[in-house]
Amino acid sequence: MDKAENILRNIYLLLAALGAALPLSQFVPWLSAYGLNLPLLLQQATSSSISAFAWADVLVSGIAVAVFILVEGNRIAMQRLWLPLLCLAVGPSLALPFFLFLREGHLAATGTVRA
């Protein structure tokens, strides 16, 4: 793995950490206050047009990331695709950079040339 690939992997890993920390920093206190109250969560997530907009964006992004992980992961024969898919439980902001981190490592390990 050359220096540029290593820097890119580190950037993806940093973005994955941020993609986990930032959403969870908002969700964990809410969960602590209200428990796993799904009706309340849904009501608050759609309580305004802007919050509904944000959640619709996250939903579509999550579906796109899941498709990308499955298609690209299978195309280059990556193993353990369930791991970045599981990250979608936190959100696409974790799942996508974590998948890209794993993908860079896979490409380097297999000597696959990027298109």
C-alpha positions as CSV (number, residue, x, y, z in Angstrom):
1,M,0.0,0.0,0.0
2,D,1.5,3.3,-1.0
3,K,1.4,6.5,1.0
4,A,-1.5,8.0,-0.9
5,E,-3.6,4.9,-0.3
6,N,-2.7,4.9,3.3
7,I,-3.7,8.5,3.7
8,L,-7.0,7.8,1.9
9,R,-7.7,4.9,4.3
10,N,-7.0,7.1,7.3
11,I,-9.4,9.8,5.9
12,Y,-12.1,7.2,5.5
13,L,-11.5,5.8,9.0
14,L,-11.7,9.4,10.4
15,L,-14.9,10.0,8.5
16,A,-16.4,6.7,9.8
17,A,-15.5,7.7,13.4
18,L,-17.2,11.1,12.9
19,G,-20.1,9.3,11.2
20,A,-20.6,7.2,14.3
21,A,-19.8,9.9,16.9
22,L,-21.9,12.8,15.6
23,P,-25.3,10.9,15.2
24,L,-24.8,8.9,18.4
25,S,-24.0,12.1,20.3
26,Q,-27.6,13.2,19.6
27,F,-29.3,9.8,19.8
28,V,-27.8,8.4,23.0
29,P,-29.1,11.3,25.2
30,W,-32.5,11.1,23.6
31,L,-32.5,7.3,24.2
32,S,-31.4,7.8,27.8
33,A,-34.3,10.3,28.3
34,Y,-37.1,8.5,26.5
35,G,-36.0,4.9,26.1
36,L,-36.8,3.0,23.0
37,N,-40.1,4.8,22.4
38,L,-40.5,4.2,18.7
39,P,-43.8,6.1,18.3
40,L,-42.2,9.2,20.0
41,L,-39.1,8.8,17.9
42,L,-41.2,8.8,14.7
43,Q,-43.4,11.6,15.9
44,Q,-40.3,13.8,16.7
45,A,-38.5,12.8,13.5
46,T,-41.4,14.0,11.4
47,S,-42.6,16.9,13.6
48,S,-41.6,19.5,11.1
49,S,-41.0,19.7,7.3
50,I,-37.3,20.2,7.8
51,S,-36.9,17.1,10.1
52,A,-39.0,15.0,7.7
53,F,-36.8,16.3,4.8
54,A,-33.7,15.3,6.7
55,W,-35.0,11.8,7.6
56,A,-36.2,11.2,4.0
57,D,-32.7,12.1,2.8
58,V,-31.1,9.7,5.3
59,L,-33.5,6.9,4.3
60,V,-32.8,7.3,0.6
61,S,-29.0,7.7,1.2
62,G,-29.1,4.5,3.4
63,I,-30.7,2.5,0.7
64,A,-28.2,3.8,-1.9
65,V,-25.3,3.0,0.4
66,A,-26.7,-0.6,1.0
67,V,-27.0,-1.2,-2.8
68,F,-23.5,0.2,-3.4
69,I,-22.0,-1.9,-0.6
70,L,-23.6,-5.1,-2.0
71,V,-22.9,-4.4,-5.7
72,E,-19.3,-3.1,-5.3
73,G,-18.4,-5.5,-2.6
74,N,-19.5,-8.5,-4.7
75,R,-17.9,-7.0,-7.8
76,I,-14.5,-7.0,-6.2
77,A,-15.2,-10.2,-4.1
78,M,-14.9,-8.6,-0.6
79,Q,-15.7,-10.7,2.4
80,R,-17.8,-9.8,5.4
81,L,-20.1,-7.3,3.7
82,W,-22.4,-7.7,6.6
83,L,-20.1,-5.5,8.7
84,P,-20.6,-2.2,6.8
85,L,-24.2,-3.1,6.2
86,L,-24.6,-3.5,10.0
87,C,-23.2,0.0,10.3
88,L,-26.4,1.3,8.6
89,A,-28.0,0.9,12.1
90,V,-26.1,4.0,13.0
91,G,-26.5,5.6,9.6
92,P,-25.0,6.1,6.1
93,S,-22.6,8.6,7.6
94,L,-20.8,5.6,9.3
95,A,-21.6,2.8,6.8
96,L,-20.2,4.5,3.6
97,P,-16.8,5.7,4.9
98,F,-16.3,2.4,6.8
99,F,-17.1,0.4,3.6
100,L,-14.7,2.6,1.7
101,F,-12.0,2.1,4.4
102,L,-12.5,-1.7,4.1
103,R,-12.6,-1.5,0.3
104,E,-9.2,0.3,0.1
105,G,-7.7,-2.3,2.3
106,H,-9.1,-5.1,0.2
107,L,-7.9,-3.5,-3.1
108,A,-4.4,-3.1,-1.6
109,A,-4.3,-6.6,-0.3
110,T,-5.5,-8.2,-3.6
111,G,-3.5,-5.9,-5.8
112,T,-6.6,-4.8,-7.6
113,V,-6.2,-1.7,-9.7
114,R,-8.9,1.0,-9.3
115,A,-10.8,2.0,-12.5
